Amino acid sequence: LVIALHGNDPDTAPIAYLTDAPHRLGWEESRLSFLFTMPVKMRVENEHFAEVRVGALSNIGVAHDGIELDMPLNQSDAEEAVAFLKKNNFQKGILAGLHPFGSKPYKWWPLDRIARVGDYLYKKYNLQPIIFGGIKEREKAIEMSNMMEAKPLIAAGELSIRGSAALIKKCRLFITTDSGPMHIAQAMRTPTIALLWSTSTQTGPVNKESIVLYGKCNNTDKVLTSCTESVLVEDVIKAVNKFMEGKALT
């Protein structure tokens, strides 16, 4: 049995076929969908992609109890997060996660803007900002920290994925672009403000404790600039205030 529900097309279909598995479930929209024995629809109107994917599994008799993400952590993951905080002399307080990066430049939110939001979190609510990211974003994370009056902790490149998840779990809220850390925050049930480059409601956070701010972008813009630039600092601050005042969950 092969279940190929990733969006990479046409790569997944021939790979699935070459396994010689007698049952191959994949997207019927694929250019090579004839290589699947059980093609299913990739897009269903008004359904989140997560719902479409778990629904596709019903074709092989797999039931589900929701579309919320889960990422079980162990003691060593928690210890990694605690060790990071100790290394940075953080002993007590409330954390706020910031992640302005993304897999593509058009998904990034401008560093100067999220720096201003980080300062607002510190001055208004006395939250300690933490900048998340990978080793490739560390230089940009340092650049962002130099823009801030508050002194953020820089976790970019410092933690494993699971250690980052344990640290995100400790955050009061998490402000992020469309990215892996956004999904991790969802799995940790951390209240999330997501800045999405697309206006599609079929992507993005699925938890109730989430606010989504949509950017405006077309295919030409994607090559040249950040598609989230239409999201203003004031928009994010309003979302922050809703969370901190307990008015966000609608």
Backbone as JSON, one array per atom type, in Angstrom:
{
  "sequence": "LVIALHGNDPDTAPIAYLTDAPHRLGWEESRLSFLFTMPVKMRVENEHFAEVRVGALSNIGVAHDGIELDMPLNQSDAEEAVAFLKKNNFQKGILAGLHPFGSKPYKWWPLDRIARVGDYLYKKYNLQPIIFGGIKEREKAIEMSNMMEAKPLIAAGELSIRGSAALIKKCRLFITTDSGPMHIAQAMRTPTIALLWSTSTQTGPVNKESIVLYGKCNNTDKVLTSCTESVLVEDVIKAVNKFMEGKALT",
  "N": [[0.84, -1.2, 0.0], [0.58, 2.18, -0.91], [0.39, 5.49, 0.09], [0.03, 8.52, -1.23], [-0.13, 11.63, -0.63], [1.03, 14.06, -0.87], [1.77, 17.29, -2.28], [3.62, 17.35, -4.35], [4.02, 17.18, -7.7], [4.87, 16.02, -10.94], [6.13, 14.06, -9.37], [5.52, 12.18, -7.26], [3.75, 10.2, -8.21], [5.04, 8.39, -10.19], [7.03, 7.36, -8.5], [5.51, 6.06, -6.57], [4.36, 4.13, -8.22], [6.59, 2.63, -9.02], [7.18, 1.2, -6.77], [5.82, -1.14, -6.92], [3.64, -1.69, -5.38], [0.42, -3.06, -4.82], [-1.77, -1.48, -4.22], [-2.38, 1.89, -4.61], [-2.79, 5.02, -3.51], [-3.61, 8.27, -4.49], [-3.55, 11.7, -5.76], [-6.12, 12.6, -8.02], [-5.89, 14.76, -9.68], [-3.3, 14.83, -10.5], [-0.84, 14.88, -13.1], [-0.01, 12.41, -13.8], [-1.88, 10.64, -12.88], [-2.93, 8.23, -13.67], [-1.23, 6.31, -12.83], [-1.89, 5.72, -10.29], [-3.87, 3.49, -8.34], [-6.03, 4.13, -6.87], [-7.26, 6.92, -7.35], [-7.95, 10.1, -5.91], [-9.8, 13.13, -5.18], [-8.0, 16.16, -4.97], [-8.69, 18.73, -4.26], [-11.47, 20.07, -2.65], [-14.31, 21.98, -2.74], [-14.67, 24.59, -0.37], [-13.6, 23.11, 1.7], [-11.08, 22.55, 4.1], [-7.65, 21.82, 3.4], [-6.61, 19.91, 5.12], [-8.88, 18.53, 5.93], [-9.62, 17.41, 3.5], [-7.5, 15.66, 3.05], [-7.55, 13.83, 5.26], [-10.04, 12.87, 4.76], [-9.64, 11.53, 2.38], [-8.47, 9.22, 3.2], [-10.53, 7.64, 3.98], [-11.14, 6.05, 1.88], [-9.65, 3.79, 2.14], [-10.6, 2.74, 4.39], [-9.83, 4.04, 6.74], [-10.61, 5.71, 9.61], [-11.18, 8.95, 11.15], [-10.78, 11.35, 13.84], [-10.91, 14.07, 13.74], [-9.23, 17.11, 12.59], [-7.18, 18.3, 13.87], [-3.76, 18.91, 14.65], [-1.2, 16.82, 16.03], [1.69, 16.44, 18.02], [3.53, 14.56, 19.73], [5.65, 15.02, 22.53], [8.71, 14.31, 24.31], [10.51, 13.81, 27.44], [13.17, 14.6, 27.06], [12.94, 16.46, 25.02], [11.59, 18.56, 26.3], [13.53, 19.17, 28.18], [15.55, 20.13, 26.54], [14.47, 22.56, 25.68], [14.27, 23.91, 28.14], [16.97, 24.04, 28.81], [17.9, 25.78, 26.85], [16.63, 28.16, 27.63], [17.8, 28.57, 30.13], [20.46, 28.91, 29.36], [20.25, 31.35, 28.16], [19.74, 32.96, 30.26], [17.1, 33.29, 31.08], [14.74, 33.31, 33.48], [12.18, 33.66, 34.61], [8.88, 34.64, 33.58], [6.76, 35.55, 30.78], [6.52, 34.11, 27.62], [6.76, 34.99, 24.12], [6.45, 33.92, 20.87], [8.14, 34.57, 17.78], [8.15, 34.35, 14.31], [9.17, 35.23, 11.37], [9.93, 34.15, 8.97], [10.1, 31.97, 6.0], [9.63, 29.24, 3.64], [9.88, 30.25, 1.11], [10.83, 33.43, -0.29], [8.61, 35.15, -0.73], [6.87, 34.49, 1.25], [7.77, 35.56, 3.58], [7.51, 37.9, 6.31], [8.13, 41.38, 6.52], [11.13, 42.18, 8.25], [11.5, 44.5, 9.82], [8.93, 45.11, 10.53], [7.92, 42.96, 12.1], [9.72, 43.21, 14.12], [8.9, 45.59, 15.3], [6.44, 44.74, 16.27], [7.32, 42.87, 18.13], [8.57, 44.57, 20.0], [6.31, 45.92, 20.87], [4.9, 43.86, 22.16], [6.58, 43.46, 24.31], [6.66, 45.98, 25.63], [3.94, 46.64, 26.1], [2.71, 44.32, 27.21], [4.62, 43.07, 28.68], [5.89, 40.77, 27.69], [8.31, 38.31, 26.84], [10.05, 38.35, 23.92], [10.82, 35.77, 21.56], [12.82, 34.8, 18.91], [12.26, 32.58, 16.4], [13.54, 30.07, 14.14], [15.5, 28.5, 11.5], [18.93, 27.35, 11.06], [19.74, 28.63, 8.75], [18.37, 30.97, 8.83], [19.45, 32.35, 10.89], [21.28, 34.53, 10.76], [19.63, 36.55, 9.75], [17.82, 36.63, 11.83], [19.38, 37.69, 13.87], [19.87, 40.17, 12.73], [17.27, 41.18, 12.81], [16.87, 41.28, 15.58], [18.57, 43.33, 16.25], [17.15, 45.49, 15.44], [15.35, 45.94, 17.4], [14.1, 47.38, 20.44], [13.53, 45.96, 22.71], [15.14, 43.09, 24.14], [15.35, 40.37, 22.41], [15.21, 36.78, 22.76], [17.19, 34.58, 20.85], [16.37, 31.92, 19.1], [16.77, 30.8, 16.69], [18.37, 28.41, 14.8], [19.42, 27.23, 17.05], [18.15, 25.11, 18.26], [16.79, 21.75, 18.08], [14.18, 20.44, 15.92], [12.21, 19.26, 17.53], [12.95, 20.26, 20.01], [12.48, 22.95, 19.54], [9.72, 22.82, 19.24], [8.96, 22.18, 21.86], [9.69, 24.54, 23.1], [8.06, 26.38, 21.78], [5.66, 25.52, 22.75], [5.68, 26.59, 25.29], [5.1, 29.22, 24.9], [3.06, 32.15, 25.21], [1.74, 33.19, 23.05], [2.05, 32.87, 19.45], [3.49, 34.28, 16.7], [3.51, 34.08, 13.29], [4.58, 33.22, 9.95], [3.3, 31.5, 6.98], [4.32, 28.43, 7.45], [6.52, 25.73, 8.55], [6.94, 26.0, 11.43], [4.51, 27.28, 12.04], [2.64, 25.19, 11.83], [3.66, 23.53, 13.79], [3.17, 25.08, 16.06], [0.41, 24.91, 16.06], [0.09, 22.2, 16.61], [1.07, 22.19, 19.18], [-0.9, 23.5, 20.47], [-0.67, 26.19, 20.89], [-1.72, 29.52, 21.06], [-2.16, 31.19, 18.0], [-1.09, 33.62, 15.67], [-1.37, 33.94, 12.38], [0.28, 34.85, 9.44], [-0.59, 34.9, 6.3], [0.35, 34.31, 2.92], [-1.42, 33.69, 0.95], [-4.89, 34.02, 0.09], [-6.51, 31.92, 0.4], [-8.85, 29.97, 2.13], [-8.46, 27.36, 2.5], [-6.1, 26.63, 3.51], [-3.71, 27.07, 6.21], [-4.04, 27.77, 9.81], [-5.87, 25.46, 11.91], [-6.84, 25.28, 14.44], [-9.03, 26.6, 16.98], [-8.03, 28.65, 18.55], [-6.78, 30.73, 16.96], [-5.78, 33.36, 14.79], [-6.07, 34.56, 11.57], [-4.34, 36.48, 9.25], [-4.55, 37.77, 6.1], [-2.42, 38.15, 3.3], [-1.95, 39.94, 0.17], [-1.54, 38.87, -3.09], [-0.21, 38.14, -6.34], [0.75, 35.95, -9.04], [2.85, 37.22, -10.36], [3.8, 39.06, -8.49], [4.88, 37.33, -6.6], [7.42, 36.63, -7.39], [8.9, 38.86, -6.99], [8.51, 40.22, -4.52], [7.56, 40.32, -1.0], [4.6, 38.67, -0.28], [3.15, 39.18, 1.92], [3.31, 41.79, 2.6], [1.18, 43.5, 2.55], [-0.04, 43.12, 4.93], [-0.31, 44.94, 7.78], [1.58, 46.42, 10.5], [-0.14, 47.43, 12.4], [-2.37, 45.82, 12.02], [-1.53, 43.35, 13.01], [-0.99, 44.02, 15.66], [-3.56, 44.61, 16.56], [-4.63, 42.04, 16.47], [-3.01, 40.8, 18.38], [-3.84, 42.2, 20.68], [-6.47, 41.28, 20.87], [-6.07, 38.58, 21.55], [-4.7, 38.85, 24.01], [-6.56, 40.13, 25.51], [-8.51, 38.3, 25.62], [-10.45, 38.07, 23.59], [-10.36, 36.78, 21.21], [-11.31, 34.3, 20.29], [-13.29, 33.23, 18.04]],
  "CA": [[0.0, 0.0, 0.0], [1.25, 3.48, -0.95], [-0.49, 6.65, 0.23], [0.81, 9.67, -1.71], [-1.01, 12.79, -0.53], [1.83, 15.28, -0.94], [1.45, 18.07, -3.47], [4.67, 17.3, -5.39], [3.54, 16.54, -8.93], [4.4, 14.62, -11.01], [7.15, 13.18, -8.78], [5.07, 11.11, -6.37], [3.04, 9.13, -8.91], [5.94, 7.33, -10.68], [7.7, 6.72, -7.37], [4.53, 5.12, -6.02], [4.2, 3.03, -9.19], [7.8, 1.82, -9.04], [7.25, 0.33, -5.59], [5.07, -2.36, -7.23], [2.55, -1.89, -4.41], [-0.83, -3.31, -5.54], [-2.74, -0.42, -3.92], [-1.68, 3.17, -4.62], [-3.76, 6.1, -3.38], [-3.0, 9.57, -4.78], [-4.44, 12.74, -6.28], [-6.58, 12.41, -9.41], [-5.48, 15.92, -10.47], [-1.92, 14.64, -10.95], [-0.67, 14.63, -14.53], [0.25, 10.97, -13.95], [-2.81, 9.97, -11.96], [-3.21, 6.86, -14.14], [-0.33, 5.4, -12.13], [-2.52, 5.38, -9.01], [-5.02, 2.58, -8.45], [-7.13, 4.77, -6.16], [-7.14, 8.38, -7.43], [-8.96, 10.85, -5.15], [-9.76, 14.56, -5.43], [-7.08, 16.92, -4.13], [-9.36, 19.95, -3.81], [-12.91, 20.02, -2.49], [-14.73, 23.35, -2.45], [-15.04, 24.96, 1.01], [-13.0, 22.2, 2.69], [-9.67, 22.75, 4.39], [-6.83, 20.74, 2.85], [-6.48, 18.84, 6.12], [-10.11, 17.73, 5.85], [-9.56, 16.64, 2.25], [-6.52, 14.59, 3.19], [-8.04, 12.76, 6.14], [-11.2, 12.28, 4.08], [-9.15, 10.61, 1.35], [-8.12, 7.94, 3.83], [-11.73, 6.81, 4.13], [-11.14, 5.11, 0.76], [-9.02, 2.54, 2.57], [-11.2, 2.34, 5.66], [-9.22, 4.69, 7.9], [-11.46, 6.74, 10.18], [-10.44, 9.99, 11.87], [-11.58, 12.02, 14.85], [-10.69, 15.51, 13.65], [-8.1, 17.52, 11.76], [-6.17, 18.95, 14.69], [-2.44, 18.3, 14.59], [-0.6, 16.35, 17.28], [3.13, 16.18, 17.96], [3.92, 14.15, 21.09], [7.01, 15.33, 22.94], [9.19, 13.53, 25.45], [11.21, 14.56, 28.48], [14.4, 15.2, 26.52], [12.54, 17.65, 24.26], [11.33, 19.61, 27.29], [14.82, 19.54, 28.78], [16.28, 20.95, 25.56], [13.89, 23.9, 25.74], [14.67, 24.5, 29.42], [18.41, 24.33, 28.73], [18.05, 26.99, 26.04], [16.23, 29.31, 28.44], [18.84, 28.77, 31.15], [21.64, 29.43, 28.66], [19.99, 32.75, 27.86], [19.46, 33.63, 31.54], [15.67, 33.56, 31.26], [14.33, 32.55, 34.66], [10.74, 33.7, 34.77], [8.21, 35.56, 32.68], [5.87, 34.98, 29.77], [7.19, 34.1, 26.33], [6.0, 35.2, 22.88], [7.25, 33.46, 19.74], [8.11, 35.33, 16.53], [8.77, 33.63, 13.19], [8.82, 35.96, 10.15], [10.57, 33.52, 7.81], [9.32, 30.99, 5.27], [10.39, 28.45, 2.67], [10.08, 31.11, -0.06], [10.89, 34.84, 0.12], [7.31, 35.82, -0.74], [6.13, 34.15, 2.46], [8.34, 36.28, 4.72], [6.98, 39.21, 6.69], [9.3, 42.26, 6.67], [11.75, 42.08, 9.57], [11.28, 45.7, 10.62], [7.56, 45.11, 11.04], [7.77, 42.03, 13.22], [10.52, 43.78, 15.2], [8.03, 46.56, 15.98], [5.45, 43.97, 17.03], [8.03, 42.32, 19.28], [8.72, 45.64, 20.98], [4.99, 46.18, 21.44], [4.62, 42.77, 23.1], [7.4, 43.67, 25.51], [6.29, 47.21, 26.33], [2.53, 46.65, 26.49], [2.29, 43.15, 27.98], [5.78, 42.52, 29.39], [6.2, 39.45, 27.16], [9.67, 38.15, 26.35], [10.05, 37.84, 22.55], [11.79, 34.78, 21.11], [12.84, 34.68, 17.45], [12.45, 31.2, 15.96], [13.97, 29.86, 12.76], [16.54, 27.51, 11.31], [20.29, 27.87, 11.01], [19.86, 29.5, 7.59], [17.75, 32.27, 9.15], [20.05, 32.92, 12.11], [21.84, 35.86, 10.49], [18.5, 37.47, 9.65], [17.25, 36.75, 13.17], [20.23, 38.64, 14.58], [19.57, 41.47, 12.12], [15.98, 41.6, 13.35], [17.02, 41.61, 17.0], [19.24, 44.63, 16.32], [16.15, 46.52, 15.17], [14.41, 45.97, 18.51], [14.47, 47.94, 21.73], [13.53, 44.8, 23.61], [16.22, 42.16, 23.85], [14.74, 39.06, 22.18], [16.01, 35.57, 22.74], [17.32, 34.1, 19.47], [16.37, 30.46, 19.07], [17.06, 30.38, 15.32], [19.58, 27.63, 14.65], [19.9, 26.79, 18.35], [17.38, 23.98, 18.77], [16.24, 20.76, 17.15], [12.76, 20.68, 15.64], [11.43, 18.88, 18.7], [13.26, 21.22, 21.05], [11.74, 24.16, 19.18], [8.32, 22.57, 19.56], [8.81, 22.28, 23.31], [9.78, 25.95, 23.44], [6.84, 27.01, 21.27], [4.59, 25.13, 23.68], [5.76, 27.46, 26.46], [4.76, 30.59, 24.52], [1.68, 32.63, 25.4], [1.22, 33.26, 21.68], [3.07, 32.64, 18.43], [3.21, 35.06, 15.49], [4.27, 33.32, 12.3], [4.17, 33.15, 8.55], [2.89, 30.17, 6.52], [5.6, 27.73, 7.59], [6.53, 24.58, 9.44], [6.67, 26.4, 12.81], [3.08, 27.55, 12.21], [1.97, 23.91, 12.07], [4.11, 23.06, 15.1], [2.41, 25.84, 17.07], [-0.93, 24.32, 16.09], [0.19, 20.91, 17.3], [1.33, 22.47, 20.59], [-2.08, 24.22, 20.96], [-0.26, 27.55, 21.24], [-2.48, 30.52, 20.3], [-1.35, 31.52, 16.82], [-1.45, 34.65, 14.69], [-0.72, 33.48, 11.15], [0.32, 35.82, 8.34], [-0.57, 34.03, 5.12], [0.54, 34.97, 1.63], [-2.57, 33.35, 0.11], [-6.19, 34.31, 0.69], [-7.29, 30.69, 0.42], [-9.23, 29.48, 3.46], [-8.21, 25.93, 2.54], [-4.81, 26.42, 4.16], [-3.58, 27.84, 7.43], [-4.34, 27.13, 11.09], [-7.16, 24.8, 12.07], [-7.29, 25.4, 15.82], [-9.89, 27.74, 17.26], [-7.22, 29.73, 19.11], [-5.95, 31.22, 15.86], [-6.24, 34.49, 13.99], [-5.37, 34.55, 10.29], [-4.29, 37.73, 8.51], [-4.22, 37.38, 4.73], [-1.76, 39.08, 2.41], [-2.48, 40.0, -1.19], [-0.42, 38.49, -3.95], [-0.47, 37.4, -7.57], [1.91, 35.16, -9.45], [3.95, 38.12, -10.72], [4.34, 39.62, -7.24], [5.59, 36.32, -5.83], [8.82, 36.58, -7.8], [9.57, 40.12, -6.7], [8.35, 40.83, -3.21], [6.81, 39.58, 0.0], [3.15, 38.76, -0.48], [2.52, 39.55, 3.19], [3.57, 43.2, 2.88], [-0.09, 44.2, 2.74], [-0.4, 42.99, 6.34], [0.34, 46.04, 8.48], [1.9, 46.25, 11.92], [-1.36, 47.72, 13.16], [-3.24, 44.64, 11.91], [-1.02, 42.32, 13.92], [-1.18, 44.52, 17.03], [-4.98, 44.4, 16.89], [-4.8, 40.61, 16.74], [-2.36, 40.57, 19.68], [-4.72, 42.72, 21.73], [-7.61, 40.37, 21.01], [-5.62, 37.42, 22.31], [-4.33, 39.21, 25.37], [-7.78, 40.55, 26.2], [-9.43, 37.17, 25.62], [-11.56, 38.31, 22.68], [-9.96, 36.29, 19.88], [-11.81, 32.99, 19.92], [-14.59, 33.25, 17.37]],
  "C": [[0.88, 1.25, 0.0], [0.18, 4.56, -0.83], [0.34, 7.88, -0.11], [-0.08, 10.9, -1.74], [-0.23, 14.1, -0.49], [1.53, 15.99, -2.25], [2.49, 18.01, -4.57], [4.18, 16.51, -6.6], [4.46, 16.95, -10.07], [5.31, 13.61, -10.31], [6.58, 11.96, -8.07], [4.44, 9.93, -7.11], [3.99, 8.05, -9.44], [6.69, 6.63, -9.56], [6.78, 5.68, -6.73], [4.4, 3.89, -6.92], [5.4, 2.08, -9.14], [7.98, 0.95, -7.8], [6.61, -1.03, -5.84], [3.99, -2.67, -6.2], [1.24, -2.09, -5.18], [-1.88, -2.23, -5.32], [-2.0, 0.9, -3.77], [-2.71, 4.3, -4.64], [-3.05, 7.43, -3.61], [-4.0, 10.5, -5.44], [-4.83, 12.48, -7.74], [-6.21, 13.59, -10.29], [-4.04, 15.8, -10.98], [-1.87, 14.36, -12.45], [-0.42, 13.15, -14.82], [-0.66, 10.16, -13.04], [-3.14, 8.55, -12.39], [-2.29, 5.84, -13.48], [-0.83, 5.04, -10.72], [-3.66, 4.4, -9.25], [-6.24, 3.15, -7.76], [-6.96, 6.3, -6.21], [-8.28, 9.07, -6.68], [-8.76, 12.34, -5.41], [-8.83, 15.27, -4.45], [-7.76, 18.15, -3.54], [-10.87, 19.72, -3.77], [-13.35, 21.4, -2.03], [-15.17, 23.51, -1.0], [-14.53, 23.98, 2.06], [-11.52, 22.52, 2.85], [-8.88, 21.57, 3.84], [-6.67, 19.59, 3.84], [-7.7, 17.93, 6.1], [-10.11, 16.85, 4.6], [-8.63, 15.44, 2.41], [-7.0, 13.47, 4.11], [-9.27, 12.09, 5.53], [-10.78, 11.27, 3.03], [-8.84, 9.24, 1.94], [-9.33, 7.05, 4.05], [-11.84, 5.79, 3.0], [-10.48, 3.78, 1.11], [-9.47, 2.16, 3.97], [-10.59, 2.94, 6.9], [-10.12, 5.81, 8.38], [-10.6, 7.79, 10.88], [-11.38, 10.68, 12.85], [-11.35, 13.53, 14.86], [-9.46, 15.82, 12.83], [-7.04, 18.27, 12.56], [-4.85, 18.18, 14.62], [-1.98, 17.87, 15.98], [0.88, 16.09, 17.05], [3.59, 15.83, 19.37], [5.39, 14.48, 21.36], [7.42, 14.46, 24.12], [10.0, 14.42, 26.4], [12.46, 15.26, 27.95], [14.1, 16.44, 25.69], [12.32, 18.83, 25.2], [12.63, 20.09, 27.92], [15.65, 20.4, 27.84], [15.79, 22.39, 25.59], [14.31, 24.62, 27.02], [16.14, 24.89, 29.4], [18.67, 25.59, 27.92], [17.72, 28.23, 26.87], [17.27, 29.61, 29.52], [20.09, 29.38, 30.54], [21.5, 30.92, 28.38], [19.53, 33.54, 29.08], [18.01, 34.06, 31.69], [15.17, 32.67, 32.39], [12.83, 32.54, 34.87], [10.16, 34.77, 33.86], [7.37, 34.82, 31.67], [6.51, 35.17, 28.4], [6.24, 34.37, 25.17], [6.9, 34.84, 21.71], [7.05, 34.3, 18.5], [8.81, 34.52, 15.45], [8.36, 34.3, 11.88], [9.29, 35.31, 8.87], [9.63, 32.53, 7.12], [10.19, 30.28, 4.25], [10.69, 29.23, 1.4], [10.07, 32.57, 0.38], [9.53, 35.52, 0.16], [6.46, 35.49, 0.47], [6.62, 34.92, 3.69], [7.52, 37.53, 5.04], [8.17, 40.11, 6.95], [9.82, 42.29, 8.11], [11.49, 43.31, 10.43], [9.88, 45.73, 11.22], [7.4, 44.17, 12.23], [8.64, 42.48, 14.4], [9.68, 44.78, 15.99], [6.96, 45.85, 16.8], [6.1, 43.37, 18.27], [8.22, 43.34, 20.38], [7.39, 45.95, 21.65], [4.63, 45.11, 22.48], [5.35, 42.99, 24.42], [6.91, 44.87, 26.32], [4.86, 47.17, 26.88], [2.2, 45.52, 27.46], [3.43, 42.48, 28.75], [6.07, 41.08, 28.98], [7.65, 39.43, 26.65], [9.65, 37.57, 24.94], [11.15, 36.8, 22.33], [11.7, 34.69, 19.59], [13.18, 33.23, 17.09], [12.91, 31.16, 14.51], [15.04, 28.78, 12.71], [17.91, 28.16, 11.26], [20.47, 28.84, 9.85], [19.29, 30.89, 7.87], [18.45, 32.97, 10.32], [20.6, 34.33, 11.88], [20.74, 36.91, 10.4], [17.83, 37.68, 11.01], [18.05, 37.75, 14.01], [20.0, 40.05, 14.05], [18.27, 42.03, 12.68], [16.11, 42.03, 14.81], [17.68, 42.97, 17.18], [18.31, 45.79, 16.02], [15.26, 46.79, 16.39], [14.98, 46.67, 19.74], [14.49, 46.85, 22.79], [14.7, 43.89, 23.22], [15.63, 40.76, 23.66], [15.73, 37.93, 22.38], [16.06, 35.08, 21.29], [17.45, 32.59, 19.49], [16.71, 29.92, 17.69], [18.4, 29.66, 15.25], [20.12, 27.04, 15.94], [19.28, 25.47, 18.82], [17.04, 22.99, 17.68], [14.79, 21.11, 16.88], [11.92, 20.37, 16.87], [11.7, 19.81, 19.89], [12.55, 22.55, 20.81], [10.27, 24.0, 19.52], [8.06, 22.71, 21.05], [8.87, 23.73, 23.77], [8.55, 26.71, 22.97], [5.67, 26.71, 22.2], [4.56, 26.03, 24.91], [5.31, 28.89, 26.17], [3.29, 30.92, 24.78], [0.99, 32.78, 24.06], [2.38, 33.14, 20.72], [2.64, 33.37, 17.17], [4.11, 34.52, 14.38], [3.72, 33.5, 10.9], [3.67, 31.73, 8.25], [4.15, 29.3, 6.46], [5.45, 26.51, 8.48], [6.27, 24.95, 10.89], [5.21, 26.77, 13.07], [2.34, 26.26, 12.55], [2.39, 23.32, 13.41], [3.35, 23.77, 16.21], [0.99, 25.3, 17.19], [-0.92, 23.01, 16.86], [0.41, 21.09, 18.8], [0.15, 23.17, 21.26], [-1.7, 25.61, 21.47], [-1.07, 28.54, 20.43], [-1.62, 31.14, 19.2], [-1.94, 32.68, 16.04], [-0.66, 34.33, 13.43], [-0.84, 34.53, 10.06], [0.5, 35.03, 7.05], [-0.44, 34.84, 3.85], [-0.65, 34.75, 0.71], [-3.86, 33.7, 0.84], [-7.07, 33.07, 0.75], [-7.58, 30.25, 1.84], [-9.0, 27.98, 3.57], [-6.86, 25.6, 3.17], [-4.79, 27.2, 5.47], [-4.0, 27.08, 8.67], [-5.73, 26.51, 11.12], [-7.69, 24.92, 13.49], [-8.13, 26.65, 16.02], [-9.09, 28.92, 17.8], [-6.23, 30.23, 18.06], [-6.6, 32.43, 15.22], [-5.41, 34.48, 12.71], [-5.48, 35.93, 9.64], [-3.76, 37.43, 7.12], [-3.5, 38.51, 3.99], [-2.42, 39.07, 1.04], [-1.33, 39.79, -2.16], [-0.93, 37.9, -5.25], [0.82, 36.74, -8.01], [3.11, 36.02, -9.83], [4.63, 38.66, -9.47], [5.24, 38.62, -6.53], [7.08, 36.28, -6.16], [9.59, 37.76, -7.22], [9.55, 40.56, -5.25], [7.61, 39.92, -2.25], [5.33, 39.77, -0.22], [2.43, 39.14, 0.81], [2.72, 41.03, 3.51], [2.29, 44.0, 3.07], [-0.61, 44.05, 4.16], [0.39, 44.03, 7.13], [0.65, 45.69, 9.93], [0.66, 46.44, 12.77], [-2.33, 46.55, 13.13], [-2.83, 43.58, 12.92], [-1.21, 42.75, 15.37], [-2.63, 44.36, 17.46], [-5.24, 42.94, 17.23], [-4.18, 40.24, 18.09], [-3.27, 41.01, 20.81], [-5.93, 41.82, 21.95], [-7.24, 39.14, 21.83], [-5.39, 37.76, 23.77], [-5.54, 39.65, 26.19], [-8.85, 39.47, 26.17], [-10.61, 37.31, 24.69], [-11.36, 37.65, 21.32], [-10.74, 35.08, 19.41], [-13.22, 33.06, 19.36], [-14.56, 32.3, 16.2]]
}
